Amino acid sequence: MGWVDTHCHLQLVDADPGTLIDRAAEVDWMVVPGVDADSSSEARELARMRPDRLVYSAGLHPHSASDWPKESERIQALLDDAVAVGETGLDFYRMLAAEDDQIAAFEAQIELARELDKPVIVHCRDAFEKVYELLESHAAGERAVLHCWTGGRRWTRRFLELGVVFSFAGPLAFETGETIRLAAELVPPDRAMVETDTPYLAPPPHRGRPNEPAFVRFTGQMLAKVWEMDPEEVARSTSDTARRVFGGPA
């Protein structure tokens, strides 16, 4: 059994997406998330070109949250065939959009996901408390995917109580990733997935170069070390969870 890359922005890479897909021989399928209306539309086109390997999501990233009033109609129109809403969420580290705008756009997309009965892909950076509060208040925990999870043990325990699924990316395998690895010990295999966040955050031994779906196995192998499991078991478990959450290619 191969891996599933649950978060790869193939529409944002400098390389040919088809080449990266073909190079990822150990990856059964991939989720291509949008970060705004244009990139969500591009993700849909990629998924239509490679329906055997790709599915997509549509949403607005917190960095662009101030654009929600003008982007929302196009994003909603792209959700019919999407497997999820997002990438949305909160980023209180870079603060490229005002906090109130981020919260408004995130809440709107949580509600869209609820109305459409789709999972919501959540970006959370330096915003654990507010993300928790909003998912809890909207009763959205069990349909939430915490993408590129970097929280420690305290917040991992709290989000586990909400029913979320954690998606681990390259930082799990970084030398500086001990906090994430300690948190991952707490996550049951049926509540975890792996991703690359292509083209960002390539794991060792490829750190410093553009990420790509073929590298997802390095994050999966680190998760196997954390869980003291065979990598094939982790591939099977995380792929089963991805299928349960996103459905996968037809």
C-alpha positions in Angstrom: 0.0 0.0 0.0 1.2 3.5 -0.8 0.9 6.8 1.0 -1.7 9.6 0.6 -0.4 13.2 0.5 -3.3 15.0 2.1 -2.1 18.5 1.4 0.0 19.5 -1.6 -0.3 22.8 -3.5 0.6 21.4 -6.9 -0.9 24.5 -8.6 1.7 26.6 -6.8 4.9 24.8 -7.9 7.4 26.1 -10.4 7.9 22.5 -11.8 5.5 20.7 -14.0 2.8 19.3 -11.7 2.4 16.2 -14.0 6.1 15.4 -13.5 5.8 15.6 -9.7 2.7 13.4 -9.8 4.4 10.8 -11.9 7.6 11.0 -9.7 5.5 10.2 -6.6 5.2 6.4 -7.4 4.7 5.5 -3.7 1.8 8.0 -3.3 -1.6 6.5 -4.3 -3.4 9.9 -4.4 -3.2 13.5 -3.3 -5.3 16.4 -2.1 -4.7 19.7 -3.8 -6.0 22.6 -1.6 -6.9 26.0 -2.9 -5.8 29.2 -1.0 -8.0 31.6 -2.9 -10.5 31.6 -5.7 -7.9 31.5 -8.5 -5.8 28.7 -6.9 -8.9 26.7 -6.0 -10.0 26.9 -9.7 -6.5 25.7 -10.7 -6.7 22.9 -8.2 -10.0 21.8 -9.7 -8.5 21.8 -13.2 -5.6 19.6 -12.1 -8.0 17.2 -10.4 -10.1 17.0 -13.6 -6.9 16.2 -15.6 -5.8 13.5 -13.2 -8.9 12.1 -11.6 -7.1 8.8 -10.8 -4.6 10.5 -8.5 -6.0 13.9 -7.5 -8.8 15.5 -5.5 -9.1 19.1 -4.6 -10.5 21.6 -2.0 -11.6 25.2 -2.4 -11.1 27.9 0.2 -9.5 31.1 1.3 -6.2 31.2 3.3 -6.1 33.4 6.4 -3.3 35.5 4.8 -6.0 36.7 2.2 -8.9 36.7 4.6 -9.7 40.4 3.9 -10.7 39.3 0.4 -13.5 37.1 1.6 -16.3 39.5 0.6 -15.1 39.5 -3.0 -13.8 35.9 -3.2 -16.6 34.1 -1.4 -19.0 33.7 -4.3 -16.4 32.2 -6.6 -15.1 29.9 -3.9 -18.6 28.6 -3.1 -19.2 27.9 -6.8 -16.1 25.7 -6.8 -17.2 23.6 -3.8 -19.6 21.2 -5.6 -17.0 18.7 -6.7 -14.5 19.6 -3.9 -13.7 17.1 -1.2 -13.3 19.8 1.5 -13.5 23.4 2.3 -10.1 25.1 2.8 -7.4 25.9 3.3 -8.8 28.3 5.8 -8.1 29.0 9.4 -6.1 31.6 11.4 -2.5 32.9 11.3 -1.7 35.2 14.1 2.1 34.9 13.4 2.4 36.8 10.2 -0.9 38.7 10.5 -1.2 39.5 6.8 -4.9 40.1 7.4 -6.6 41.8 10.3 -7.6 39.4 13.1 -11.3 40.3 12.7 -11.2 39.6 9.0 -9.5 36.2 9.6 -12.1 35.2 12.1 -15.0 36.3 9.9 -13.6 34.4 6.9 -12.8 31.3 8.9 -16.3 31.2 10.5 -18.0 31.6 7.1 -16.0 28.7 5.7 -16.7 26.5 8.8 -20.4 27.1 8.2 -20.0 26.4 4.5 -18.4 23.0 5.4 -21.2 22.2 7.8 -23.9 23.1 5.2 -22.2 21.0 2.6 -21.3 18.2 4.9 -17.6 18.4 4.0 -14.5 18.5 6.1 -12.7 21.8 6.7 -8.9 22.0 6.2 -7.6 24.3 9.0 -4.4 26.4 9.0 -3.4 27.2 12.6 -0.4 29.3 13.4 0.0 31.0 16.8 -3.8 30.8 17.0 -4.5 27.6 18.9 -6.9 29.1 21.5 -9.0 30.9 18.9 -9.1 28.0 16.5 -10.2 25.7 19.3 -12.9 28.2 20.4 -14.4 28.6 16.9 -14.4 24.9 16.1 -16.0 24.1 19.4 -18.6 26.9 19.1 -19.6 25.7 15.6 -19.5 22.0 16.6 -17.1 21.4 13.8 -14.4 19.4 15.5 -15.2 16.1 14.0 -15.0 17.4 10.5 -11.9 19.5 11.0 -8.4 18.6 9.7 -5.6 20.4 11.4 -3.2 20.8 8.6 0.6 20.8 9.2 0.0 20.3 12.9 2.8 21.9 15.0 1.1 22.1 18.4 2.5 20.6 21.6 1.1 18.0 23.9 -1.3 20.4 25.8 -3.1 21.6 22.7 -3.0 18.2 21.1 -4.9 16.8 24.0 -7.5 19.5 23.9 -8.0 19.2 20.1 -8.3 15.4 20.5 -11.3 16.0 22.7 -13.0 17.9 19.9 -12.6 14.9 17.5 -10.3 16.5 15.0 -7.9 14.7 12.6 -4.2 15.8 12.7 -2.2 16.1 9.5 1.5 15.9 10.0 4.0 17.5 7.6 7.8 18.0 7.2 8.3 19.8 10.6 7.6 16.5 12.4 11.0 15.3 11.0 12.9 18.5 11.5 15.8 18.5 14.0 13.7 21.2 15.8 10.6 19.1 15.7 10.8 17.4 19.1 7.8 19.2 20.5 5.7 18.0 17.5 7.0 14.4 17.9 6.1 14.4 21.6 2.6 15.6 20.7 2.3 13.0 17.9 2.8 10.2 20.5 -0.6 11.2 21.9 -2.5 10.9 18.5 -4.2 7.6 17.8 -3.3 6.2 14.3 -7.0 6.6 13.2 -6.8 10.3 13.9 -3.7 11.1 11.9 -2.7 11.7 8.3 0.5 12.8 6.5 1.1 15.6 4.0 3.9 17.5 2.3 2.4 21.0 2.0 4.2 21.1 -1.4 6.1 23.2 -2.3 6.9 24.2 1.3 8.6 22.6 4.4 10.4 19.7 2.7 11.5 17.1 5.3 15.0 15.8 5.8 17.0 14.7 3.8 15.5 17.3 1.3 15.1 20.3 3.6 15.9 23.5 1.9 14.7 22.5 -1.6 11.1 22.6 -2.9 8.9 20.0 -1.4 7.0 17.5 -3.6 4.5 14.6 -3.0 7.3 11.9 -3.4 8.7 13.2 -0.1 5.7 12.4 2.0 7.2 9.1 2.9 9.9 10.8 5.0 7.2 12.3 7.2 5.4 9.0 7.4 8.6 7.2 8.3 9.2 9.6 11.2 5.7 9.1 12.4 6.4 5.3 12.3 9.4 5.9 14.6 7.3 8.0 17.0 4.6 5.3 17.1 7.2 2.5 17.1 5.3 0.9 14.1 6.3 -0.5 10.8 6.2 2.2 8.1 3.9 0.0 6.0 1.4 0.0 8.9 1.6 3.8 9.1 1.0 4.1 5.4 -2.0 1.8 5.6 -3.4 3.6 8.7 -2.9 7.2 7.4 -4.3 6.2 4.0 -7.4 4.7 5.6 -7.9 7.9 7.6 -7.5 10.0 4.4 -10.1 7.9 2.6 -12.5 8.2 5.5 -12.0 12.0 5.7 -11.8 13.0 2.1 -13.3 10.0 0.2 -10.5 10.0 -2.4 -10.5 9.7 -6.2 -13.6 8.1 -7.7 
